[in-house]
Amino acid sequence: MHVEVDAQRIIQVMTNLLSNAIKFSPRDSAVSVSVERTAQDRLRASVRDRGPGIAPPFRSRIFAKFNQCDGSDSRPKGGTGLGLAISKALIEQMGGLIGFESPQGGGTIFFFELPVPDSGSIPS
């Protein structure tokens, strides 16, 4: 499988997703990364954490600038609230989409999907 992307931007997106997953997972727990081809012929990369999940009231604004699950000055997790907003913009600039699944009971899977070009348009 081959996708055409800006390598530096994909590194930035993966760094943001991995950093968040590590930050919100319990100490010594695993963070999982997977890559697969979807039924819609897209590449899907996923990062799964083992954290508390995303509270339903926050889900609709998770990709907004300067938003964090806990906006108080005493929140235990640092950050600017820009990583997911930047990741969304970068993925969309490459023709992709970004989203998340946060099942009840904890853990969150952030993913992005990118188009896979027709095999005839892939350089050899």
C-alpha positions in Angstrom: 0.0 0.0 0.0 1.3 3.4 -0.9 0.0 6.9 0.0 1.3 10.3 -1.1 1.9 12.5 1.9 4.1 15.2 3.3 6.5 13.1 5.5 7.2 15.9 8.0 3.5 16.6 8.5 2.7 12.9 9.0 5.5 12.8 11.6 4.0 15.8 13.3 0.5 14.2 13.4 1.8 10.9 14.7 3.9 12.7 17.3 0.7 14.6 18.5 -1.4 11.5 18.6 1.2 9.4 20.4 2.0 12.2 22.9 -1.6 12.5 23.8 -2.0 8.7 24.1 1.0 8.4 26.4 -0.1 11.4 28.4 -3.6 10.1 29.1 -2.8 6.4 29.6 -2.0 5.0 33.0 1.7 4.5 33.8 3.1 1.3 32.4 0.1 0.7 30.1 0.4 0.0 26.4 -0.3 2.4 23.6 -1.2 0.6 20.4 -0.5 1.8 16.8 -2.0 0.1 13.8 -2.2 0.7 10.0 -4.7 -0.9 7.7 -6.5 -0.6 4.4 -10.2 0.3 4.8 -13.0 -1.1 2.8 -13.2 2.3 1.1 -9.6 1.8 -0.2 -8.0 4.3 2.2 -5.1 3.9 4.5 -6.2 4.2 8.2 -3.6 4.7 10.9 -4.9 4.4 14.5 -3.4 5.2 17.9 -5.2 3.6 20.9 -4.7 4.7 24.5 -5.8 3.1 27.8 -6.9 6.3 29.4 -10.3 7.4 30.8 -11.8 8.2 27.4 -13.4 11.4 26.3 -16.3 12.8 28.2 -19.4 13.1 25.9 -19.9 16.9 26.5 -16.3 17.5 25.1 -16.5 15.2 22.1 -18.0 17.8 19.7 -15.1 20.2 20.2 -12.2 17.8 20.6 -10.5 19.2 17.4 -11.1 22.9 18.3 -8.1 25.2 19.0 -7.2 25.7 22.7 -9.7 23.1 23.9 -8.7 20.6 26.5 -10.8 18.0 28.4 -10.0 19.8 31.6 -9.6 23.6 31.1 -8.8 24.4 34.7 -5.5 25.9 35.8 -5.0 22.9 38.1 -5.4 20.1 35.5 -2.9 17.3 35.9 -2.0 17.1 32.2 -0.1 19.8 30.4 -0.4 21.1 26.9 -1.6 23.9 24.8 -4.8 22.4 23.3 -3.4 22.8 19.8 -2.1 19.4 18.9 -5.4 17.9 17.7 -6.5 21.1 15.9 -3.1 21.2 14.0 -3.3 17.4 13.3 -6.8 17.9 11.8 -5.7 20.7 9.6 -2.7 18.8 8.3 -4.6 15.6 7.5 -7.3 17.5 5.7 -4.6 19.4 3.7 -3.4 16.0 2.5 -6.9 15.0 1.4 -7.7 12.9 4.5 -9.9 12.9 7.5 -9.3 12.5 11.2 -11.6 11.2 14.0 -11.8 9.2 17.2 -13.7 6.5 18.9 -14.1 6.6 22.7 -16.1 3.6 23.8 -17.8 3.6 27.2 -15.5 2.1 29.8 -12.4 4.0 28.8 -9.7 4.2 26.2 -9.7 6.3 23.0 -8.7 5.5 19.5 -7.6 8.4 17.4 -7.3 7.7 13.7 -6.7 9.3 10.4 -7.5 8.1 6.9 -5.7 9.0 3.7 -6.6 8.2 0.1 -4.7 5.5 -1.6 -3.9 6.5 -5.2 -4.8 4.3 -8.1 -2.0 1.8 -8.7 -1.5 3.3 -12.1 -0.5 6.6 -10.6 2.1 5.3 -8.1 5.7 6.1 -9.2 8.0 3.1 -9.4 
